[in-house]
Amino acid sequence: MAETIILETRAGTGGAEADIFADDLFRMYSRFSAKRGWKFRELGRNLAEITGEEALETLKSESGVHRVQRVPKTERAGRIHTSTATVAVLPQVSTNQVQINPADLKIDTFRASGHGGQNVQKVETAVRITHLPTGVVVACQDERSQFKNKEKALEVLRSKLHLMMQEQKAATVANLRREQVGGAERSEKIRTYNFPQNRITDHRYGVTIGNLEAVLDGNLDLLLRKITSDH
């Protein structure tokens, strides 16, 4: 069954290298989607709408903190740096599931720009929406129509607000559980991409594979199949 999701990658810790890694992950999911025959539509910088068979089921476990260990191109001494990026996979949410009060929105328009920062349009068709109660900001510039970009931005905003509500509920349950049975701290990272050793480790499943460059080139199935076969 075809499913539509919103996928976003963002830089975490690590400065410029974290930005580059977020771009690398976004490219990986773009190429993976193409190999799967899914529709991958960029909505803004490292923000995309993906539609395809079992898209949500396949990618939902990608959400979380991804860590990379490698020597940045700008590193002259050859030292290995550790950086992180976050991946968010959001299901498409209907207006019935999350209702947004227009009075809670701050809407700005601007000219769409390419990855290099240059303006690619002469009119302000891109839209940025800020949800004032939560501070969530969404920007969309894929469409040539300001109206369509606004509609798409609202769609992404609904998905993000829905996720926030789910996380708040989950946190409440987790806190209650910790109070009852105690808990242990664990690392936030779900996966590590180690370039010097040419391996990827998924910490949740205890799975490690080689072919790191191939996976980042869109062959994510190499890892997903290993996880599925081992668990």
C-alpha positions as CSV (number, residue, x, y, z in Angstrom):
1,M,0.0,0.0,0.0
2,A,1.3,3.4,-1.0
3,E,2.1,5.7,2.0
4,T,3.1,9.3,2.2
5,I,5.6,10.5,4.8
6,I,7.6,13.7,5.5
7,L,11.4,13.1,6.0
8,E,13.7,15.7,7.4
9,T,17.5,15.6,8.2
10,R,19.1,18.3,10.4
11,A,22.6,19.0,11.6
12,G,23.3,18.0,15.2
13,T,26.6,18.5,17.0
14,G,29.8,19.0,15.0
15,G,29.5,22.4,13.2
16,A,30.0,22.4,9.5
17,E,30.7,18.7,9.4
18,A,27.3,18.0,10.9
19,D,25.7,20.1,8.2
20,I,27.6,18.0,5.6
21,F,26.5,14.8,7.2
22,A,22.9,15.9,7.3
23,D,23.2,16.5,3.5
24,D,24.8,13.1,3.0
25,L,21.9,11.4,4.8
26,F,19.3,13.4,2.8
27,R,21.0,12.3,-0.4
28,M,21.0,8.6,0.9
29,Y,17.3,8.6,1.4
30,S,16.7,10.3,-2.0
31,R,18.7,7.7,-3.8
32,F,17.2,4.9,-1.7
33,S,13.7,6.2,-2.7
34,A,14.6,6.2,-6.3
35,K,15.8,2.6,-6.1
36,R,12.5,1.6,-4.4
37,G,10.5,3.4,-7.1
38,W,9.1,5.9,-4.6
39,K,8.2,9.5,-5.4
40,F,10.7,11.7,-3.6
41,R,9.8,15.4,-3.7
42,E,12.0,18.0,-2.1
43,L,10.0,20.6,-0.2
44,G,12.9,22.7,1.1
45,R,16.5,22.3,2.4
46,N,16.8,18.6,3.6
47,L,13.0,18.3,3.8
48,A,11.1,16.0,1.5
49,E,7.8,14.3,0.9
50,I,8.1,10.6,0.1
51,T,5.3,8.5,-1.4
52,G,5.6,4.8,-2.0
53,E,4.7,1.2,-1.1
54,E,5.3,0.7,2.7
55,A,7.4,3.9,2.9
56,L,6.4,4.6,6.5
57,E,6.9,1.0,7.5
58,T,10.3,0.9,5.9
59,L,11.7,4.2,7.1
60,K,10.0,4.8,10.5
61,S,12.9,3.3,12.4
62,E,15.3,5.8,10.8
63,S,14.1,8.5,13.1
64,G,16.7,9.4,15.7
65,V,20.3,10.6,16.1
66,H,22.8,9.4,13.5
67,R,26.5,9.6,14.3
68,V,29.4,9.9,11.9
69,Q,33.1,9.3,12.6
70,R,35.4,10.5,9.8
71,V,38.2,12.9,8.8
72,P,36.5,16.1,7.5
73,K,37.8,17.5,4.2
74,T,38.8,20.6,6.0
75,E,40.9,18.7,8.6
76,R,44.6,19.2,7.8
77,A,46.0,17.1,10.6
78,G,44.0,14.0,9.6
79,R,42.2,13.8,12.9
80,I,38.9,11.9,13.1
81,H,35.9,14.0,14.1
82,T,32.6,12.8,15.5
83,S,29.5,14.6,14.4
84,T,25.8,13.9,14.5
85,A,22.6,14.6,12.5
86,T,19.0,13.9,13.3
87,V,16.5,12.2,11.1
88,A,12.7,12.7,11.5
89,V,10.2,10.5,9.7
90,L,6.7,11.9,10.1
91,P,3.5,10.3,8.9
92,Q,1.1,12.4,6.9
93,V,-1.5,13.8,9.2
94,S,-5.0,14.9,8.3
95,T,-6.7,18.2,9.3
96,N,-9.0,16.1,11.5
97,Q,-6.1,14.7,13.6
98,V,-4.5,18.1,14.2
99,Q,-6.4,21.4,14.0
100,I,-4.4,24.6,13.8
101,N,-5.6,28.0,14.8
102,P,-4.7,30.5,12.1
103,A,-4.2,33.1,14.9
104,D,-1.3,31.0,16.2
105,L,0.6,31.3,13.0
106,K,3.2,33.8,11.8
107,I,3.6,33.5,8.0
108,D,6.5,35.0,6.1
109,T,7.3,34.8,2.4
110,F,10.7,34.9,0.6
111,R,12.3,34.0,-2.7
112,A,13.2,30.4,-3.1
113,S,16.9,29.6,-3.1
114,G,19.1,26.7,-4.3
115,H,21.5,24.7,-2.1
116,G,24.2,27.2,-2.8
117,G,22.1,30.0,-1.3
118,Q,21.5,31.8,-4.6
119,N,18.0,33.0,-5.3
120,V,16.3,30.9,-8.1
121,Q,13.1,32.9,-8.4
122,K,12.4,36.6,-8.6
123,V,9.1,36.5,-6.8
124,E,8.5,35.6,-3.2
125,T,6.8,32.2,-3.6
126,A,8.5,30.4,-0.7
127,V,6.7,30.3,2.6
128,R,7.9,30.1,6.2
129,I,5.3,29.4,8.9
130,T,6.1,29.7,12.6
131,H,3.7,28.1,15.1
132,L,3.8,30.6,17.9
133,P,2.7,28.4,20.8
134,T,5.4,25.8,20.2
135,G,8.0,27.7,18.2
136,V,8.0,25.1,15.5
137,V,9.1,26.6,12.1
138,V,8.4,25.1,8.7
139,A,9.6,26.4,5.3
140,C,8.6,25.2,1.9
141,Q,9.8,26.4,-1.5
142,D,9.2,23.5,-3.9
143,E,6.1,24.9,-5.6
144,R,6.1,27.9,-7.9
145,S,2.8,29.0,-6.3
146,Q,2.9,30.8,-2.9
147,F,-0.5,29.3,-2.1
148,K,0.7,25.7,-2.8
149,N,3.8,26.2,-0.7
150,K,1.6,27.5,2.1
151,E,-0.6,24.4,1.9
152,K,2.4,22.1,1.9
153,A,4.0,23.9,4.8
154,L,0.8,23.5,6.8
155,E,0.8,19.8,6.0
156,V,4.4,19.5,7.4
157,L,3.5,21.6,10.4
158,R,0.5,19.3,11.2
159,S,2.8,16.3,11.0
160,K,5.4,17.9,13.3
161,L,2.8,19.0,15.9
162,H,1.3,15.5,15.8
163,L,4.7,14.0,16.5
164,M,5.2,16.4,19.4
165,M,1.9,15.4,21.0
166,Q,2.9,11.7,20.6
167,E,6.3,12.3,22.2
168,Q,4.7,14.2,25.1
169,K,2.4,11.3,25.8
170,A,5.3,8.8,25.5
171,A,7.4,10.9,27.9
172,T,4.6,10.9,30.4
173,V,4.3,7.1,30.2
174,A,8.1,6.7,30.4
175,N,8.4,8.9,33.4
176,L,5.7,6.9,35.2
177,R,7.5,3.7,34.3
178,R,10.8,5.0,35.7
179,E,9.1,6.0,38.9
180,Q,7.8,2.4,39.3
181,V,10.6,0.2,38.1
182,G,13.6,2.5,37.7
183,G,15.5,3.1,34.5
184,A,19.0,3.1,32.9
185,E,20.5,5.8,30.9
186,R,21.3,5.0,27.3
187,S,23.0,6.9,24.4
188,E,20.8,9.0,22.2
189,K,22.5,7.7,19.0
190,I,20.7,5.0,17.0
191,R,23.4,4.4,14.4
192,T,27.1,5.1,13.8
193,Y,28.8,5.5,10.4
194,N,32.5,4.8,11.0
195,F,34.5,5.8,7.9
196,P,38.0,4.7,9.1
197,Q,36.7,1.1,9.7
198,N,34.2,1.2,6.7
199,R,31.4,0.0,8.9
200,I,27.9,1.0,10.0
201,T,26.6,-0.1,13.4
202,D,22.9,0.0,14.3
203,H,23.0,0.2,18.1
204,R,19.4,-0.7,18.7
205,Y,19.8,-4.1,17.0
206,G,23.4,-4.8,17.5
207,V,24.0,-5.1,13.8
208,T,27.2,-4.1,12.0
209,I,27.9,-4.2,8.3
210,G,30.6,-2.9,5.9
211,N,30.0,-1.2,2.6
212,L,29.5,2.1,4.2
213,E,29.9,4.1,1.0
214,A,27.5,1.9,-0.8
215,V,24.8,2.4,1.9
216,L,25.3,6.2,1.8
217,D,25.0,6.0,-2.0
218,G,21.4,4.8,-1.5
219,N,21.8,1.1,-0.9
220,L,20.2,1.2,2.5
221,D,18.7,-2.2,1.9
222,L,22.1,-3.7,2.7
223,L,21.6,-2.7,6.3
224,L,17.8,-3.1,6.5
225,R,18.0,-6.6,5.2
226,K,20.6,-7.5,7.7
227,I,18.5,-6.1,10.5
228,T,15.5,-8.0,9.3
229,S,17.3,-11.3,8.9
230,D,18.9,-11.1,12.3
231,H,15.8,-10.2,14.2
